[in-house]
Amino acid sequence: MSEFLRAEIGASASRYQDEDTYLVAMRKFVLNIANNPEGYLDSWNLIDEIDPDEFGTQAHKLANDILAVSKTPLDKRGPADE
């Protein structure tokens, strides 16, 4: 994933009142990118540096990972490094 996408996802957290709302919004955001990776990469002038097909594949995987977290009960979620 690009540093730009990581930064956008992280910076967005403060706009949501709870984790579940945030996860739903981020999954939608990431799926939009996954379905149009060229547009996202072009908006950051990264189209020549990052393969759009690979980026789209990674974004789909990230969207699936977000879905898995959102399906996990809140009390079973832990820090990302555990």
N, CA, C and O atoms as CSV, one atom per row, in Angstrom:
chain,resi,resn,atom,element,x,y,z
A,1,MET,N,N,0.836,-1.179,0.000
A,1,MET,CA,C,0.000,0.000,0.000
A,1,MET,C,C,0.879,1.241,0.000
A,1,MET,O,O,2.001,1.232,0.507
A,2,SER,N,N,0.357,2.277,-0.564
A,2,SER,CA,C,1.139,3.506,-0.623
A,2,SER,C,C,1.105,4.237,0.718
A,2,SER,O,O,0.169,4.091,1.505
A,3,GLU,N,N,2.134,5.014,0.951
A,3,GLU,CA,C,2.188,5.833,2.160
A,3,GLU,C,C,1.045,6.839,2.164
A,3,GLU,O,O,0.542,7.212,3.223
A,4,PHE,N,N,0.638,7.276,0.981
A,4,PHE,CA,C,-0.442,8.242,0.874
A,4,PHE,C,C,-1.758,7.642,1.366
A,4,PHE,O,O,-2.506,8.294,2.094
A,5,LEU,N,N,-2.037,6.404,0.970
A,5,LEU,CA,C,-3.264,5.751,1.392
A,5,LEU,C,C,-3.252,5.490,2.893
A,5,LEU,O,O,-4.259,5.703,3.569
A,6,ARG,N,N,-2.141,5.038,3.406
A,6,ARG,CA,C,-2.029,4.816,4.856
A,6,ARG,C,C,-2.301,6.107,5.618
A,6,ARG,O,O,-3.021,6.109,6.616
A,7,ALA,N,N,-1.720,7.201,5.141
A,7,ALA,CA,C,-1.917,8.491,5.805
A,7,ALA,C,C,-3.375,8.922,5.742
A,7,ALA,O,O,-3.917,9.413,6.732
A,8,GLU,N,N,-4.010,8.746,4.602
A,8,GLU,CA,C,-5.422,9.118,4.469
A,8,GLU,C,C,-6.302,8.307,5.407
A,8,GLU,O,O,-7.192,8.853,6.059
A,9,ILE,N,N,-6.057,7.018,5.472
A,9,ILE,CA,C,-6.851,6.151,6.344
A,9,ILE,C,C,-6.656,6.552,7.808
A,9,ILE,O,O,-7.625,6.665,8.559
A,10,GLY,N,N,-5.428,6.761,8.199
A,10,GLY,CA,C,-5.144,7.149,9.579
A,10,GLY,C,C,-5.710,8.513,9.945
A,10,GLY,O,O,-6.280,8.684,11.022
A,11,ALA,N,N,-5.555,9.469,9.062
A,11,ALA,CA,C,-6.040,10.821,9.333
A,11,ALA,C,C,-7.558,10.890,9.400
A,11,ALA,O,O,-8.108,11.794,10.028
A,12,SER,N,N,-8.232,9.960,8.771
A,12,SER,CA,C,-9.693,9.957,8.746
A,12,SER,C,C,-10.325,9.505,10.058
A,12,SER,O,O,-11.501,9.774,10.300
A,13,ALA,N,N,-9.577,8.837,10.888
A,13,ALA,CA,C,-10.140,8.238,12.108
A,13,ALA,C,C,-10.847,9.253,13.001
A,13,ALA,O,O,-11.881,8.936,13.588
A,14,SER,N,N,-10.324,10.434,13.111
A,14,SER,CA,C,-10.904,11.415,14.026
A,14,SER,C,C,-12.262,11.941,13.564
A,14,SER,O,O,-12.964,12.599,14.333
A,15,ARG,N,N,-12.632,11.661,12.337
A,15,ARG,CA,C,-13.921,12.153,11.822
A,15,ARG,C,C,-15.101,11.262,12.200
A,15,ARG,O,O,-16.248,11.608,11.915
A,16,TYR,N,N,-14.844,10.144,12.824
A,16,TYR,CA,C,-15.903,9.176,13.126
A,16,TYR,C,C,-16.057,9.016,14.626
A,16,TYR,O,O,-15.077,9.042,15.371
A,17,GLN,N,N,-17.308,8.849,15.065
A,17,GLN,CA,C,-17.573,8.806,16.505
A,17,GLN,C,C,-17.214,7.485,17.150
A,17,GLN,O,O,-16.993,7.430,18.360
A,18,ASP,N,N,-17.152,6.399,16.352
A,18,ASP,CA,C,-16.766,5.119,16.928
A,18,ASP,C,C,-16.048,4.269,15.882
A,18,ASP,O,O,-16.041,4.580,14.691
A,19,GLU,N,N,-15.456,3.206,16.363
A,19,GLU,CA,C,-14.627,2.360,15.508
A,19,GLU,C,C,-15.426,1.675,14.402
A,19,GLU,O,O,-14.951,1.560,13.272
A,20,ASP,N,N,-16.628,1.222,14.724
A,20,ASP,CA,C,-17.417,0.529,13.711
A,20,ASP,C,C,-17.806,1.447,12.559
A,20,ASP,O,O,-17.737,1.046,11.396
A,21,THR,N,N,-18.211,2.663,12.869
A,21,THR,CA,C,-18.547,3.630,11.833
A,21,THR,C,C,-17.332,3.925,10.961
A,21,THR,O,O,-17.427,4.023,9.737
A,22,TYR,N,N,-16.205,4.061,11.619
A,22,TYR,CA,C,-14.941,4.301,10.914
A,22,TYR,C,C,-14.611,3.142,9.981
A,22,TYR,O,O,-14.238,3.363,8.829
A,23,LEU,N,N,-14.743,1.914,10.466
A,23,LEU,CA,C,-14.408,0.749,9.647
A,23,LEU,C,C,-15.314,0.636,8.426
A,23,LEU,O,O,-14.842,0.318,7.334
A,24,VAL,N,N,-16.600,0.889,8.598
A,24,VAL,CA,C,-17.534,0.843,7.466
A,24,VAL,C,C,-17.137,1.888,6.424
A,24,VAL,O,O,-17.097,1.595,5.229
A,25,ALA,N,N,-16.848,3.090,6.875
A,25,ALA,CA,C,-16.470,4.165,5.950
A,25,ALA,C,C,-15.142,3.862,5.253
A,25,ALA,O,O,-15.003,4.094,4.052
A,26,MET,N,N,-14.171,3.348,6.004
A,26,MET,CA,C,-12.870,3.062,5.392
A,26,MET,C,C,-12.966,1.904,4.404
A,26,MET,O,O,-12.280,1.907,3.382
A,27,ARG,N,N,-13.803,0.922,4.694
A,27,ARG,CA,C,-13.974,-0.181,3.742
A,27,ARG,C,C,-14.568,0.342,2.437
A,27,ARG,O,O,-14.122,-0.036,1.354
A,28,LYS,N,N,-15.557,1.198,2.538
A,28,LYS,CA,C,-16.164,1.785,1.341
A,28,LYS,C,C,-15.129,2.609,0.568
A,28,LYS,O,O,-15.045,2.511,-0.657
A,29,PHE,N,N,-14.351,3.410,1.277
A,29,PHE,CA,C,-13.310,4.230,0.670
A,29,PHE,C,C,-12.285,3.356,-0.052
A,29,PHE,O,O,-11.915,3.637,-1.192
A,30,VAL,N,N,-11.834,2.305,0.610
A,30,VAL,CA,C,-10.817,1.418,0.034
A,30,VAL,C,C,-11.384,0.635,-1.157
A,30,VAL,O,O,-10.685,0.429,-2.149
A,31,LEU,N,N,-12.635,0.200,-1.064
A,31,LEU,CA,C,-13.249,-0.504,-2.200
A,31,LEU,C,C,-13.361,0.403,-3.425
A,31,LEU,O,O,-13.166,-0.047,-4.554
A,32,ASN,N,N,-13.671,1.666,-3.203
A,32,ASN,CA,C,-13.713,2.607,-4.326
A,32,ASN,C,C,-12.342,2.718,-4.990
A,32,ASN,O,O,-12.237,2.771,-6.215
A,33,ILE,N,N,-11.314,2.752,-4.183
A,33,ILE,CA,C,-9.946,2.799,-4.721
A,33,ILE,C,C,-9.620,1.490,-5.435
A,33,ILE,O,O,-9.032,1.499,-6.516
A,34,ALA,N,N,-10.001,0.363,-4.830
A,34,ALA,CA,C,-9.722,-0.944,-5.424
A,34,ALA,C,C,-10.372,-1.082,-6.797
A,34,ALA,O,O,-9.816,-1.713,-7.695
A,35,ASN,N,N,-11.541,-0.492,-6.949
A,35,ASN,CA,C,-12.259,-0.583,-8.217
A,35,ASN,C,C,-11.801,0.442,-9.245
A,35,ASN,O,O,-12.159,0.344,-10.419
A,36,ASN,N,N,-11.019,1.418,-8.819
A,36,ASN,CA,C,-10.463,2.408,-9.741
A,36,ASN,C,C,-9.066,2.811,-9.284
A,36,ASN,O,O,-8.829,3.974,-8.957
A,37,PRO,N,N,-8.148,1.861,-9.262
A,37,PRO,CA,C,-6.808,2.187,-8.768
A,37,PRO,C,C,-6.087,3.223,-9.624
A,37,PRO,O,O,-5.297,4.015,-9.112
A,38,GLU,N,N,-6.359,3.216,-10.928
A,38,GLU,CA,C,-5.706,4.186,-11.810
A,38,GLU,C,C,-6.056,5.617,-11.399
A,38,GLU,O,O,-5.189,6.489,-11.349
A,39,GLY,N,N,-7.329,5.843,-11.109
A,39,GLY,CA,C,-7.767,7.184,-10.720
A,39,GLY,C,C,-7.112,7.644,-9.430
A,39,GLY,O,O,-6.674,8.789,-9.317
A,40,TYR,N,N,-7.049,6.747,-8.463
A,40,TYR,CA,C,-6.426,7.101,-7.191
A,40,TYR,C,C,-4.936,7.388,-7.377
A,40,TYR,O,O,-4.426,8.406,-6.909
A,41,LEU,N,N,-4.256,6.492,-8.057
A,41,LEU,CA,C,-2.814,6.672,-8.254
A,41,LEU,C,C,-2.519,7.925,-9.071
A,41,LEU,O,O,-1.552,8.635,-8.795
A,42,ASP,N,N,-3.342,8.194,-10.066
A,42,ASP,CA,C,-3.148,9.385,-10.887
A,42,ASP,C,C,-3.351,10.654,-10.056
A,42,ASP,O,O,-2.647,11.644,-10.258
A,43,SER,N,N,-4.303,10.631,-9.128
A,43,SER,CA,C,-4.559,11.812,-8.300
A,43,SER,C,C,-3.365,12.162,-7.411
A,43,SER,O,O,-3.205,13.313,-7.006
A,44,TRP,N,N,-2.532,11.169,-7.111
A,44,TRP,CA,C,-1.324,11.382,-6.311
A,44,TRP,C,C,-0.059,11.393,-7.177
A,44,TRP,O,O,1.053,11.387,-6.650
A,45,ASN,N,N,-0.228,11.410,-8.493
A,45,ASN,CA,C,0.906,11.376,-9.431
A,45,ASN,C,C,1.807,10.167,-9.193
A,45,ASN,O,O,3.033,10.261,-9.263
A,46,LEU,N,N,1.167,9.023,-8.909
A,46,LEU,CA,C,1.910,7.785,-8.653
A,46,LEU,C,C,1.696,6.744,-9.743
A,46,LEU,O,O,2.197,5.625,-9.638
A,47,ILE,N,N,0.962,7.102,-10.781
A,47,ILE,CA,C,0.583,6.144,-11.809
A,47,ILE,C,C,1.799,5.528,-12.505
A,47,ILE,O,O,1.741,4.385,-12.959
A,48,ASP,N,N,2.876,6.266,-12.587
A,48,ASP,CA,C,4.088,5.735,-13.234
A,48,ASP,C,C,4.993,4.979,-12.264
A,48,ASP,O,O,5.938,4.312,-12.686
A,49,GLU,N,N,4.707,5.082,-10.967
A,49,GLU,CA,C,5.559,4.457,-9.957
A,49,GLU,C,C,4.980,3.168,-9.384
A,49,GLU,O,O,5.724,2.307,-8.916
A,50,ILE,N,N,3.657,3.032,-9.419
A,50,ILE,CA,C,2.993,1.885,-8.799
A,50,ILE,C,C,2.107,1.213,-9.837
A,50,ILE,O,O,1.353,1.882,-10.544
A,51,ASP,N,N,2.195,-0.099,-9.926
A,51,ASP,CA,C,1.382,-0.866,-10.863
A,51,ASP,C,C,-0.090,-0.824,-10.410
A,51,ASP,O,O,-0.412,-1.307,-9.324
A,52,PRO,N,N,-0.976,-0.255,-11.229
A,52,PRO,CA,C,-2.384,-0.143,-10.840
A,52,PRO,C,C,-3.060,-1.486,-10.559
A,52,PRO,O,O,-3.871,-1.584,-9.637
A,53,ASP,N,N,-2.743,-2.508,-11.330
A,53,ASP,CA,C,-3.362,-3.814,-11.095
A,53,ASP,C,C,-2.965,-4.379,-9.740
A,53,ASP,O,O,-3.814,-4.877,-9.000
A,54,GLU,N,N,-1.695,-4.305,-9.414
A,54,GLU,CA,C,-1.217,-4.796,-8.117
A,54,GLU,C,C,-1.805,-3.960,-6.981
A,54,GLU,O,O,-2.209,-4.494,-5.948
A,55,PHE,N,N,-1.846,-2.655,-7.184
A,55,PHE,CA,C,-2.409,-1.764,-6.168
A,55,PHE,C,C,-3.887,-2.078,-5.944
A,55,PHE,O,O,-4.352,-2.108,-4.804
A,56,GLY,N,N,-4.617,-2.311,-7.022
A,56,GLY,CA,C,-6.023,-2.671,-6.904
A,56,GLY,C,C,-6.215,-3.976,-6.154
A,56,GLY,O,O,-7.120,-4.100,-5.329
A,57,THR,N,N,-5.363,-4.947,-6.443
A,57,THR,CA,C,-5.415,-6.232,-5.738
A,57,THR,C,C,-5.151,-6.036,-4.245
A,57,THR,O,O,-5.856,-6.601,-3.408
A,58,GLN,N,N,-4.153,-5.249,-3.919
A,58,GLN,CA,C,-3.831,-4.981,-2.516
A,58,GLN,C,C,-4.967,-4.230,-1.825
A,58,GLN,O,O,-5.261,-4.481,-0.656
A,59,ALA,N,N,-5.598,-3.318,-2.542
A,59,ALA,CA,C,-6.711,-2.569,-1.956
A,59,ALA,C,C,-7.905,-3.491,-1.686
A,59,ALA,O,O,-8.581,-3.346,-0.668
A,60,HIS,N,N,-8.163,-4.429,-2.585
A,60,HIS,CA,C,-9.238,-5.402,-2.346
A,60,HIS,C,C,-8.929,-6.245,-1.107
A,60,HIS,O,O,-9.819,-6.523,-0.303
A,61,LYS,N,N,-7.672,-6.647,-0.958
A,61,LYS,CA,C,-7.275,-7.427,0.222
A,61,LYS,C,C,-7.465,-6.594,1.490
A,61,LYS,O,O,-7.959,-7.091,2.502
A,62,LEU,N,N,-7.074,-5.343,1.425
A,62,LEU,CA,C,-7.247,-4.465,2.579
A,62,LEU,C,C,-8.731,-4.312,2.929
A,62,LEU,O,O,-9.095,-4.333,4.104
A,63,ALA,N,N,-9.579,-4.159,1.922
A,63,ALA,CA,C,-11.026,-4.049,2.165
A,63,ALA,C,C,-11.547,-5.308,2.846
A,63,ALA,O,O,-12.383,-5.226,3.746
A,64,ASN,N,N,-11.062,-6.469,2.424
A,64,ASN,CA,C,-11.468,-7.728,3.064
A,64,ASN,C,C,-10.967,-7.807,4.501
A,64,ASN,O,O,-11.671,-8.302,5.382
A,65,ASP,N,N,-9.756,-7.321,4.737
A,65,ASP,CA,C,-9.209,-7.302,6.101
A,65,ASP,C,C,-10.035,-6.377,6.997
A,65,ASP,O,O,-10.300,-6.705,8.154
A,66,ILE,N,N,-10.438,-5.231,6.469
A,66,ILE,CA,C,-11.267,-4.305,7.227
A,66,ILE,C,C,-12.605,-4.960,7.568
A,66,ILE,O,O,-13.101,-4.828,8.686
A,67,LEU,N,N,-13.179,-5.661,6.603
A,67,LEU,CA,C,-14.443,-6.363,6.845
A,67,LEU,C,C,-14.282,-7.404,7.949
A,67,LEU,O,O,-15.150,-7.534,8.812
A,68,ALA,N,N,-13.192,-8.132,7.923
A,68,ALA,CA,C,-12.945,-9.149,8.953
A,68,ALA,C,C,-12.859,-8.513,10.335
A,68,ALA,O,O,-13.403,-9.046,11.302
A,69,VAL,N,N,-12.187,-7.391,10.428
A,69,VAL,CA,C,-12.088,-6.699,11.719
A,69,VAL,C,C,-13.465,-6.226,12.162
A,69,VAL,O,O,-13.822,-6.357,13.333
A,70,SER,N,N,-14.239,-5.677,11.233
A,70,SER,CA,C,-15.559,-5.159,11.614
A,70,SER,C,C,-16.507,-6.260,12.057
A,70,SER,O,O,-17.443,-6.000,12.813
A,71,LYS,N,N,-16.283,-7.489,11.598
A,71,LYS,CA,C,-17.115,-8.619,12.012
A,71,LYS,C,C,-16.667,-9.211,13.351
A,71,LYS,O,O,-17.386,-10.010,13.951
A,72,THR,N,N,-15.499,-8.824,13.808
A,72,THR,CA,C,-14.975,-9.292,15.082
A,72,THR,C,C,-15.599,-8.468,16.204
A,72,THR,O,O,-15.593,-7.239,16.138
A,73,PRO,N,N,-16.133,-9.121,17.226
A,73,PRO,CA,C,-16.705,-8.356,18.347
A,73,PRO,C,C,-15.670,-7.387,18.925
A,73,PRO,O,O,-14.483,-7.702,19.014
A,74,LEU,N,N,-16.137,-6.229,19.304
A,74,LEU,CA,C,-15.243,-5.176,19.782
A,74,LEU,C,C,-14.327,-5.652,20.911
A,74,LEU,O,O,-13.152,-5.286,20.949
A,75,ASP,N,N,-14.848,-6.452,21.817
A,75,ASP,CA,C,-14.030,-6.917,22.939
A,75,ASP,C,C,-12.988,-7.957,22.533
A,75,ASP,O,O,-12.111,-8.295,23.328
A,76,LYS,N,N,-13.075,-8.465,21.309
A,76,LYS,CA,C,-12.107,-9.441,20.808
A,76,LYS,C,C,-11.044,-8.796,19.924
A,76,LYS,O,O,-10.075,-9.449,19.537
A,77,ARG,N,N,-11.226,-7.518,19.607
A,77,ARG,CA,C,-10.238,-6.801,18.794
A,77,ARG,C,C,-9.090,-6.376,19.683
A,77,ARG,O,O,-9.282,-6.012,20.843
A,78,GLY,N,N,-7.913,-6.427,19.132
A,78,GLY,CA,C,-6.749,-6.022,19.903
A,78,GLY,C,C,-5.862,-5.127,19.084
A,78,GLY,O,O,-6.176,-4.804,17.939
A,79,PRO,N,N,-4.763,-4.729,19.663
A,79,PRO,CA,C,-3.797,-3.922,18.915
A,79,PRO,C,C,-3.330,-4.669,17.666
A,79,PRO,O,O,-3.281,-5.899,17.650
A,80,ALA,N,N,-2.996,-3.929,16.641
A,80,ALA,CA,C,-2.586,-4.521,15.362
A,80,ALA,C,C,-1.333,-5.363,15.484
A,80,ALA,O,O,-1.129,-6.267,14.674
A,81,ASP,N,N,-0.488,-5.099,16.467
A,81,ASP,CA,C,0.773,-5.823,16.579
A,81,ASP,C,C,0.670,-7.097,17.399
A,81,ASP,O,O,1.683,-7.765,17.606
A,82,GLU,N,N,-0.510,-7.458,17.870
A,82,GLU,CA,C,-0.653,-8.700,18.654
A,82,GLU,C,C,-0.984,-9.861,17.758
A,82,GLU,O,O,-1.141,-10.985,18.237
